[in-house]
């Protein structure tokens, strides 16, 4: 994994706006409408080329495929793993439960309302081993046509899969998580073998507190979170830590988030995970203050922070000077070489999600690049 050696590098969280025609086709596929698989594969490949080029034009150093092939960052696994055929899951968001009108708005999002989350009702295994290989091929082909520092690709963690897909087959949550971990090894290692940095998405370690584990005490939740990290580390055992990054998230939705577990209550557990880089929300109003935690918490040797310095649910384009200030706060506390500038979360978490206008997304990413340049001028004189 590249580090900020001569200036602050820039990246983002993963999902990016998909082209309208691809959105329509993926809607159809999710709804069971017949879709020409060869035509869809060609469009995904061309969409990856487009989105990689746009990232480079915005000045992003560490680029990805924008998750063009996935209906969402987590639910895509139902198309790649076997064992998921039970009734769909329902979710109660503890913060939204207090604001029912807002809940209707959030859950009425065109992409979110189409997501499919069938329960696990049989043994889990890999059903489409070629999917991850195709993703890798698409990204590598696009990356060769641009001038960027590095590639990354995201994949769902065992814990977030366990969050969205209810267990109706395995005797315990621990057994369920380990089965998922074994099945996901194929995708994780396919990405790593291609020389691409693997990002594992782990909102279960934060968002899971006010959804899946809302009824537990904090101590009980922390015990579950450790179990999730153990399953993740098991799945990543064959990949060098330096080729791994972890994304921590409290939920990429415009809600109150007043039941979010504070970073200080989970950071020690998150730092037990194998990935050397930790991407975390650091710009939104519920977590922008938590940079101060690193005044007392020492970042372990070899770890890197990717703080979100762009908010992912607002159409405000952050001023580059504000972005530079946010980068600087972390760099002053953990060291300039241990900071890569990123975004809070994705801009296309679900197919069709449009909280931020697609054109604004690219303007925000350009502002990220400009803000990183301003911050670099102060830290590398």
HELIX and SHEET records of a PDB file:
HELIX    1   1 UNK A   20  UNK A   30  1                                  11    
HELIX    2   2 UNK A   37  UNK A   58  1                                  22    
HELIX    3   3 UNK A   75  UNK A   79  5                                   5    
HELIX    4   4 UNK A   96  UNK A   98  5                                   3    
HELIX    5   5 UNK A  100  UNK A  107  1                                   8    
HELIX    6   6 UNK A  112  UNK A  114  5                                   3    
HELIX    7   7 UNK A  130  UNK A  143  1                                  14    
HELIX    8   8 UNK A  158  UNK A  164  1                                   7    
HELIX    9   9 UNK A  173  UNK A  193  1                                  21    
HELIX   10  10 UNK A  203  UNK A  205  5                                   3    
HELIX   11  11 UNK A  207  UNK A  210  5                                   4    
HELIX   12  12 UNK A  218  UNK A  235  1                                  18    
HELIX   13  13 UNK A  241  UNK A  243  5                                   3    
HELIX   14  14 UNK A  263  UNK A  265  5                                   3    
HELIX   15  15 UNK A  267  UNK A  270  1                                   4    
HELIX   16  16 UNK A  288  UNK A  295  5                                   8    
HELIX   17  17 UNK A  320  UNK A  334  1                                  15    
HELIX   18  18 UNK A  336  UNK A  338  5                                   3    
HELIX   19  19 UNK A  358  UNK A  379  1                                  22    
SHEET    1   A 7 UNK A  62  UNK A  63  0                                        
SHEET    2   A 7 UNK A 150  UNK A 156  1                                        
SHEET    3   A 7 UNK A 197  UNK A 201  1                                        
SHEET    4   A 7 UNK A 244  UNK A 248  1                                        
SHEET    5   A 7 UNK A 277  UNK A 280  1                                        
SHEET    6   A 7 UNK A 304  UNK A 310  1                                        
SHEET    7   A 7 UNK A 342  UNK A 343  1                                        
SHEET    1   B 2 UNK A  81  UNK A  88  0                                        
SHEET    2   B 2 UNK A 118  UNK A 126 -1                                        
END                                                                             
